[in-house]
Amino acid sequence: MPNCITYNYCNVALYGRKNENKLKISKYLQPQGPTLHFLSILLIILFCPIMLWGKDKAPTHYNTYDGSIPGARTLAMGYAFCAVGEEPSAIYFNPAGIYFIKSNLFSMTYEATRQSDLTTEEIFSPEALRNKNLVFLGITSPQGAFSWRPLADYTTRTDSGADWLETEIKINALTFSVSAEHDSKTYSGLNVSYLNGRIAESRVENNIPNTNIADGHGITCDFGIIHSLSEEFRFGVNLQNLCGFIWWDDYRKDQLPFILRTGMAFQITNFLTFASDWEKRYYREGTEGPVEVTHFGVEQNIGKILKFQLGSYGQDLNNKEKSHLTGGVTYYRNKYKLSLAGEKYRIDGADVNRYLFSLDIPI
């Protein structure tokens, strides 16, 4: 009996030592404090990109976020407006330019029509904003502005035998703008835009119907500067989509193209102004490289109530297929302003004429 007691006691003692050693080993193997936090962060860094890249790319195109450029007067001057300012469409060209607006205004831009021998589908196929007449609404003052602009509104359809896919994309931008004077010669402006969009897809594949709707929300910022070298000469720079992103429910996020625009405005006389812009668009995909566009415009005052404009813009002003000719007139009366403009360009060898107007009303 004493031997059995001694034997059992030894087993218990040995078992206790083994458990104690296991506890000591497990204590060192389990992550503690900072180590546990580091491993958690490492797992998040490793797996989040995998989850994000596991989503498909949104069915957007390289120019989906371009929209239509606001302002009939700006169109008539070939969109050479980075250093001009003085009207609500400066929100797009250079937010620093809204500082030169002399009163509170309600503004709108409306596309009247396009004329061509081409079909409607052929005319709008290169653009993401199709058959949309109202292209800009804004309320502006010398210190700030609030505006709305549609960026995309189009539907595409592809067929393959009995299978088909139809995609509808709509995106709008709400923009808050501020401007400031730093000294008597330098002005700056900032845009912060909220993007809201929806992608609706319906399809039939292998005789199985399927639909999907994805919402998108994003933000983008623009920053611009205008410097007056003299009373007659201004120079402007605008950085558009400095940090532009939109996050889709069922797709990977899209990054908006960064656009660099520089320009000058020279008031030759009290009744004649010449302006020129140069822009470079850095699209993320869909083009062979950055797209460069040159803009020229001239404006002549006739008395105090009329202004006439002429302009041209394009990637190659010597090539009719890659350039646009523009012109228009602006009527002023008691702080009301009505601008009418048109442009002529070519698509696949056919002429297209586009007409729009802008109205600014004091409030």
C-alpha positions in Angstrom: 0.0 0.0 0.0 2.7 2.5 0.8 4.3 1.7 -2.6 0.9 2.4 -4.4 0.5 5.7 -2.6 4.1 6.7 -3.5 3.5 5.7 -7.1 0.2 7.7 -7.4 1.8 10.6 -5.8 4.6 10.5 -8.3 2.2 10.4 -11.2 0.3 13.3 -9.9 3.5 15.3 -9.4 4.7 14.4 -12.9 1.3 15.3 -14.5 1.3 18.7 -12.6 4.8 19.5 -13.9 3.7 18.7 -17.5 0.7 21.0 -17.2 2.8 23.7 -15.7 5.3 23.4 -18.6 2.4 23.5 -21.1 1.1 26.7 -19.5 4.5 28.3 -19.6 5.0 27.3 -23.3 1.5 28.5 -24.3 2.1 31.8 -22.4 5.1 32.5 -24.7 3.3 31.3 -27.8 0.2 33.5 -27.4 0.5 37.1 -28.8 0.5 39.7 -26.1 -0.2 43.4 -26.1 1.6 45.2 -29.0 2.3 41.9 -30.7 -1.4 41.1 -30.9 -2.2 44.6 -32.3 0.6 44.3 -34.8 -0.7 41.0 -36.1 -4.3 42.3 -36.4 -3.1 45.3 -38.4 -1.0 43.1 -40.6 -4.0 40.8 -41.3 -6.2 43.8 -42.2 -3.5 45.2 -44.6 -3.1 41.8 -46.3 -6.8 40.9 -46.6 -8.5 44.2 -47.3 -6.8 44.6 -50.8 -7.8 41.1 -51.6 -11.4 41.8 -50.7 -11.4 45.0 -52.7 -9.7 43.6 -55.8 -12.0 40.6 -55.6 -14.7 43.0 -56.9 -15.2 43.6 -60.6 -14.3 46.9 -62.2 -17.3 49.3 -62.6 -18.6 49.3 -66.2 -17.6 53.0 -66.6 -15.4 54.4 -69.4 -12.4 56.7 -69.3 -14.6 59.8 -69.9 -17.6 58.9 -67.7 -16.8 61.6 -65.2 -16.3 64.5 -67.7 -19.8 65.8 -68.0 -20.7 68.8 -70.1 -18.7 72.1 -69.6 -21.0 74.9 -68.4 -21.5 78.3 -69.8 -22.5 79.6 -73.3 -20.1 82.6 -73.1 -17.2 80.2 -72.2 -18.1 77.9 -75.1 -18.2 80.9 -77.5 -14.6 81.8 -76.3 -13.4 78.3 -77.0 -13.4 77.4 -73.3 -10.4 79.7 -72.8 -11.6 80.8 -69.4 -9.1 79.8 -66.7 -7.9 83.4 -66.1 -11.0 85.3 -67.1 -13.5 84.5 -64.3 -16.3 87.0 -63.8 -19.2 84.6 -64.2 -20.7 81.4 -62.6 -19.1 79.0 -65.0 -15.7 79.9 -63.5 -16.6 77.3 -60.9 -15.5 74.7 -63.5 -12.6 76.5 -65.1 -11.0 78.0 -62.0 -12.8 78.6 -58.7 -10.6 81.6 -58.0 -12.4 83.3 -60.8 -15.7 83.6 -58.9 -14.1 86.3 -56.8 -14.6 88.7 -59.7 -18.4 88.1 -59.8 -19.8 91.5 -58.8 -23.2 90.3 -57.4 -25.2 87.4 -56.2 -26.5 85.3 -59.2 -28.6 82.4 -60.1 -27.2 80.8 -63.2 -28.2 78.0 -65.6 -26.9 76.5 -68.8 -29.2 74.7 -71.2 -28.2 72.8 -74.4 -30.9 73.7 -77.0 -30.1 71.2 -79.8 -27.6 69.5 -82.1 -27.9 69.3 -85.8 -26.2 66.8 -88.1 -26.8 64.2 -90.8 -25.7 61.6 -88.2 -28.2 59.8 -86.0 -28.6 60.8 -82.4 -26.8 57.6 -81.3 -23.8 58.4 -83.6 -23.7 62.1 -82.3 -23.6 61.2 -78.6 -21.7 57.9 -78.7 -18.3 59.5 -77.8 -19.9 61.2 -74.7 -21.1 60.0 -71.3 -23.8 62.7 -71.0 -26.3 62.1 -73.7 -29.6 63.8 -74.5 -29.3 65.9 -71.3 -30.4 69.5 -71.9 -30.0 71.1 -68.5 -26.2 70.8 -67.8 -25.6 73.3 -65.0 -27.4 75.1 -62.1 -25.6 77.4 -59.7 -26.0 80.1 -57.1 -22.9 82.3 -56.8 -21.5 85.3 -55.0 -18.0 86.9 -54.9 -17.1 84.7 -51.8 -18.6 81.4 -52.6 -21.0 79.3 -54.7 -23.1 76.2 -54.7 -23.8 74.3 -58.0 -25.1 71.1 -59.6 -23.8 69.5 -62.7 -24.6 66.1 -64.3 -21.6 64.1 -65.2 -23.0 61.0 -66.9 -26.4 59.8 -68.1 -26.3 57.1 -70.7 -27.4 53.5 -71.5 -25.5 50.9 -73.5 -26.6 47.5 -74.8 -24.7 44.6 -76.2 -26.2 41.5 -77.8 -24.6 38.1 -78.3 -27.1 35.7 -79.9 -29.9 35.1 -77.3 -27.8 36.7 -74.6 -27.8 40.5 -73.9 -26.6 43.0 -71.4 -28.0 46.5 -70.8 -26.2 49.0 -68.6 -27.5 52.4 -67.4 -25.2 54.9 -65.6 -26.2 58.2 -64.0 -23.8 60.4 -62.0 -24.3 63.9 -60.6 -22.0 66.3 -58.8 -22.9 68.9 -56.1 -20.1 71.4 -55.6 -19.4 73.9 -52.8 -17.0 76.7 -53.8 -15.1 79.4 -51.9 -12.8 82.1 -53.1 -10.5 84.6 -51.4 -8.3 87.6 -52.1 -4.7 87.3 -50.7 -3.5 90.6 -51.8 -4.5 93.0 -54.6 -3.0 90.7 -57.2 -3.5 87.1 -56.1 -6.7 85.2 -55.7 -7.5 81.6 -54.9 -10.4 79.3 -54.9 -11.4 75.8 -53.8 -14.1 73.4 -54.9 -15.3 70.4 -52.9 -17.8 68.2 -54.8 -19.9 65.3 -53.6 -20.6 62.7 -56.3 -23.7 60.5 -56.3 -24.2 57.8 -58.9 -26.1 54.7 -59.8 -25.3 51.7 -62.1 -28.2 49.5 -63.2 -27.5 46.3 -65.1 -29.9 43.8 -66.5 -29.0 40.8 -68.5 -30.0 37.4 -69.9 -27.2 34.8 -70.0 -27.8 31.2 -70.9 -31.6 32.0 -70.7 -31.2 33.1 -67.1 -32.3 36.7 -66.4 -30.4 38.8 -63.8 -30.5 42.4 -62.6 -28.2 44.4 -60.3 -28.3 48.0 -59.0 -25.2 49.6 -57.4 -25.0 53.0 -55.8 -21.9 55.1 -55.7 -20.7 57.9 -53.5 -17.6 59.9 -53.9 -15.7 63.2 -53.3 -13.3 65.3 -55.3 -11.5 68.6 -54.8 -10.2 71.4 -57.2 -7.9 74.2 -56.4 -7.2 77.3 -58.5 -5.1 80.5 -58.4 -5.4 83.7 -60.5 -2.5 86.2 -60.4 -2.8 89.7 -62.0 0.5 90.7 -63.4 -1.0 94.0 -64.3 -4.5 95.5 -64.8 -4.5 94.2 -68.3 -2.9 90.7 -67.9 -4.0 87.8 -65.7 -2.5 84.3 -65.4 -4.4 81.3 -63.9 -3.8 77.7 -62.9 -6.5 75.1 -61.9 -5.9 71.6 -60.5 -9.0 69.6 -61.0 -9.8 66.3 -59.3 -6.8 66.5 -57.0 -8.2 63.7 -54.9 -11.3 62.4 -56.8 -12.7 59.0 -55.9 -16.1 57.3 -56.1 -16.9 54.1 -54.2 -19.4 51.7 -55.7 -21.4 49.1 -53.8 -20.6 46.1 -55.9 -17.5 47.3 -57.8 -14.1 48.6 -57.1 -13.7 52.3 -56.5 -13.0 54.6 -59.5 -10.4 57.3 -59.5 -11.4 60.5 -61.5 -9.0 61.8 -64.1 -6.6 64.6 -62.9 -6.8 67.7 -65.1 -4.2 70.4 -65.2 -5.4 73.7 -66.8 -3.4 76.9 -67.2 -4.4 80.0 -69.0 -4.0 83.8 -69.6 -6.3 86.7 -70.3 -5.1 89.9 -71.9 -7.3 92.9 -72.1 -5.9 94.6 -75.2 -8.2 97.6 -75.0 -11.3 98.5 -73.0 -13.4 96.7 -75.6 -11.2 93.8 -76.7 -10.0 90.7 -74.6 -7.9 87.8 -75.8 -7.7 84.6 -73.8 -5.8 81.3 -74.1 -5.9 78.0 -72.1 -3.9 74.8 -72.2 -5.1 71.7 -70.4 -3.8 68.2 -69.9 -6.1 65.3 -68.9 -4.6 62.3 -67.2 -7.1 59.6 -67.7 -6.6 56.4 -65.7 -7.3 54.1 -68.6 -8.9 54.0 -72.1 -6.4 56.3 -73.8 -2.8 55.8 -75.0 -1.7 58.6 -72.7 -2.6 62.1 -71.4 -4.9 64.1 -73.6 -3.8 67.7 -74.4 -6.3 70.4 -75.5 -5.5 73.9 -76.6 -8.1 76.8 -76.3 -8.2 80.2 -77.8 -10.9 82.9 -77.5 -11.5 86.6 -78.2 -14.3 88.9 -76.9 -15.3 92.3 -78.2 -17.6 94.7 -76.4 -20.2 96.6 -78.5 -21.3 99.4 -76.2 -22.3 98.5 -72.7 -24.9 95.8 -73.4 -23.5 93.5 -76.1 -20.4 91.3 -76.3 -19.4 89.1 -79.2 -17.1 86.1 -78.9 -15.2 83.8 -81.2 -13.0 80.8 -80.3 -11.5 77.5 -81.2 -10.3 74.5 -79.2 -9.1 70.9 -79.8 -6.3 68.4 -79.7 -5.0 69.6 -83.1 -6.3 72.9 -84.3 -4.9 72.2 -87.8 -7.1 69.0 -88.1 -10.8 69.5 -88.8 -11.6 66.1 -87.2 -9.9 67.1 -83.9 -10.9 70.8 -83.6 -14.0 72.9 -82.8 -15.0 76.3 -84.0 -17.1 78.4 -81.6 -18.9 81.7 -81.5 -21.6 83.6 -79.6 -23.1 86.8 -78.2 -23.9 88.0 -74.7 -26.6 90.6 -73.8 -26.4 92.6 -70.6 -29.2 94.5 -69.1 -29.8 95.6 -65.4 -27.4 92.9 -64.2 -29.3 90.2 -66.2 -27.2 88.4 -68.7 -28.2 86.1 -71.6 -25.6 84.3 -73.6 -26.1 82.4 -76.8 -23.4 80.2 -78.3 -22.8 77.6 -80.9 -20.0 75.3 -82.1 -19.1 73.3 -85.2 -17.1 70.1 -85.1 -16.9 66.8 -87.0 -17.5 63.1 -86.2 -16.4 60.5 -88.7 -16.3 63.2 -91.5 -19.8 64.5 -90.8 -20.5 68.1 -89.5 -22.2 68.6 -86.1 -23.6 71.9 -85.0 -24.3 72.4 -81.3 -26.2 75.3 -79.7 -26.7 76.3 -76.0 -27.6 79.3 -73.9 -26.9 80.5 -70.4 -29.0 82.8 -68.2 -27.7 84.7 -65.2 -30.3 86.4 -62.9 -29.5 88.7 -59.9 -30.8 87.5 -56.6 
